[in-house]
């Protein structure tokens, strides 16, 4: 697991921006998969520019979805934990989509991360805009999302609160019910073992 300190947040003026993005803002509501009544609730904190998060998505998550989420064994909760400004913009775009399109968009961004975030001679912001367009967000809508500092600060404030509460030092970070797991889960078997320990 890579450790980061998100010093970029210091560049965001605190002011009262977080309060402007009101609690009833649908973009700030939980993004989840599965049955809320499942015996194990798995929470994942991730960043769209985290290579470890992308690896988890590509090598483990699809099996987790098929065998544990779709079968009602776990309830999966996503927590945006952007490690830089580009990841934060990606999270803003993802949360501006209808709730049922959040997960497919996030998964698409993680699975193509090497092409839009780290490829040579690529402008990540333009790449996010192109992916947003494919998801149905117009250029004008994208510009409004990018300019929404209240929304940006609200997500950042939630991230800071989560970091303070759970001592998150890097991503991906998991909680299986009330049990924290702060190492990489490189295989489905390792993930399933944590589910079983949590009562699943």
C-alpha positions in Angstrom: 0.0 0.0 0.0 1.4 3.4 -0.9 1.3 6.2 1.6 0.4 9.7 0.6 -0.1 13.1 2.2 -2.6 15.1 0.3 -0.9 18.5 0.6 -2.9 19.6 -2.5 -5.8 20.3 -0.2 -4.0 23.2 1.3 -4.6 25.0 -2.0 -8.3 24.8 -1.7 -9.7 27.8 0.2 -11.7 26.5 3.1 -14.1 29.5 3.5 -17.6 28.1 4.0 -17.6 26.1 0.8 -18.4 22.8 2.5 -21.5 24.2 4.0 -22.6 25.4 0.6 -22.7 21.8 -0.7 -25.7 20.9 1.5 -26.2 17.6 3.1 -29.2 16.9 0.9 -27.0 17.2 -2.3 -27.7 13.9 -4.0 -24.1 13.8 -5.2 -22.9 13.3 -1.6 -25.1 10.3 -0.8 -23.6 6.9 -0.4 -22.6 4.9 -3.5 -23.2 1.2 -2.9 -23.6 -2.2 -4.4 -25.6 -5.2 -3.1 -28.1 -5.9 -0.3 -27.9 -3.5 2.7 -29.1 -6.4 4.8 -26.1 -8.6 4.0 -24.3 -10.0 7.0 -21.0 -8.2 6.2 -20.6 -4.6 5.1 -17.4 -3.9 3.2 -16.3 -0.3 2.8 -13.5 0.6 0.4 -11.7 4.0 0.4 -10.0 4.4 -3.0 -8.4 6.9 -5.3 -8.9 7.0 -9.1 -5.1 7.6 -9.5 -4.0 4.9 -7.1 -2.3 2.1 -9.0 -3.0 -0.3 -6.2 -6.7 0.5 -6.4 -6.6 -0.1 -10.2 -4.9 -3.5 -9.6 -7.6 -4.5 -7.1 -10.3 -3.6 -9.6 -8.7 -5.5 -12.4 -7.6 -8.6 -10.5 -9.9 -9.1 -7.6 -13.1 -7.0 -7.6 -15.0 -8.7 -10.4 -14.8 -12.0 -8.6 -15.8 -10.3 -5.4 -18.8 -8.8 -7.2 -19.9 -12.1 -8.7 -19.3 -14.4 -5.7 -20.0 -12.1 -2.7 -22.0 -9.0 -3.7 -24.4 -10.4 -6.3 -25.1 -13.4 -4.0 -26.0 -11.2 -1.1 -23.1 -12.1 1.1 -21.7 -8.6 1.4 -22.9 -5.0 1.1 -20.3 -2.9 -0.6 -19.8 0.8 0.1 -17.6 3.1 -1.9 -15.7 6.0 -0.3 -13.9 8.5 -2.5 -10.4 9.2 -1.2 -8.7 11.2 -3.9 -4.9 11.5 -3.6 -4.5 14.4 -6.0 -6.5 17.0 -7.9 -7.0 14.8 -10.9 -8.5 12.0 -8.8 -10.7 14.6 -7.0 -12.0 15.8 -10.4 -12.7 12.3 -11.4 -14.6 11.6 -8.2 -16.7 14.8 -8.7 -17.6 13.7 -12.2 -18.5 10.2 -11.1 -20.7 11.5 -8.3 -22.4 13.9 -10.7 -23.7 10.9 -12.8 -26.9 9.2 -11.8 -26.2 7.0 -8.7 -26.6 3.8 -10.7 -23.9 4.9 -13.2 -21.3 5.8 -10.5 -19.9 2.3 -10.1 -19.6 1.5 -13.9 -17.9 4.8 -14.4 -15.5 4.4 -11.5 -14.7 0.8 -12.6 -14.1 2.1 -16.2 -11.7 4.8 -14.9 -9.7 2.3 -12.8 -9.5 -0.3 -15.5 -8.2 2.3 -18.0 -6.0 4.2 -15.5 -2.8 3.6 -17.3 -4.2 5.2 -20.4 -5.7 8.4 -19.0 -3.8 9.1 -15.8 -0.2 8.1 -16.6 0.3 7.7 -20.3 2.9 9.9 -21.9 1.9 13.2 -23.5 -1.6 12.8 -22.2 -3.6 15.6 -20.4 -5.5 13.7 -17.7 -8.1 16.4 -17.3 -9.0 16.2 -21.1 -9.1 12.4 -20.8 -11.6 12.6 -17.9 -13.7 15.1 -19.9 -13.7 12.6 -22.8 -14.8 9.7 -20.6 -17.4 12.0 -19.0 -18.7 12.8 -22.5 -19.1 9.1 -23.2 -21.1 8.8 -19.9 -23.4 11.5 -21.1 -21.9 14.7 -19.5 -21.7 17.6 -21.9 -18.8 20.0 -22.2 -20.8 22.7 -20.4 -21.8 20.3 -17.6 -18.2 19.2 -17.2 -17.1 22.8 -16.9 -19.7 23.4 -14.2 -18.6 20.4 -12.3 -15.0 21.5 -12.5 -15.9 25.0 -11.3 -18.0 23.7 -8.3 -15.6 24.5 -5.4 -18.3 23.9 -2.8 -18.7 20.4 -4.1 -14.9 20.0 -4.3 -14.5 21.1 -0.7 -17.4 18.9 0.6 -15.7 15.8 -0.8 -12.3 16.9 0.6 -13.8 17.6 4.0 -15.4 14.2 4.1 -12.1 12.7 3.1 -10.3 14.5 6.0 -13.0 13.4 8.4 -12.6 9.7 7.3 -8.8 10.0 7.6 -9.0 11.4 11.1 -11.6 8.8 12.2 -10.0 5.7 10.7 -6.4 6.7 10.4 -6.2 6.0 6.7 -2.7 6.1 5.5 -3.1 4.9 1.9 -5.4 3.4 -0.6 -7.1 1.1 -1.0 -8.3 0.9 2.6 -11.0 -1.5 3.7 -13.3 -2.1 6.6 -15.1 -5.4 7.0 -18.0 -4.5 9.3 -16.0 -2.8 12.1 -12.6 -4.4 11.3 -10.1 -2.3 9.5 -7.8 -3.8 6.9 -5.0 -1.5 5.7 -2.9 -3.8 3.5 -3.3 -4.8 -0.1 -5.7 -7.6 -0.9 -4.0 -9.2 -3.9 -6.3 -12.2 -4.4 -9.9 -13.1 -4.1 -9.0 -15.7 -1.5 -7.4 -13.1 0.7 -10.5 -10.9 0.4 -12.9 -13.8 1.2 -10.8 -14.6 4.3 -11.5 -11.1 5.7 -15.2 -11.5 4.9 -15.3 -14.7 6.9 -13.4 -13.2 9.8 -16.0 -10.4 9.9 -18.8 -12.9 10.1 -19.6 -13.7 6.5 
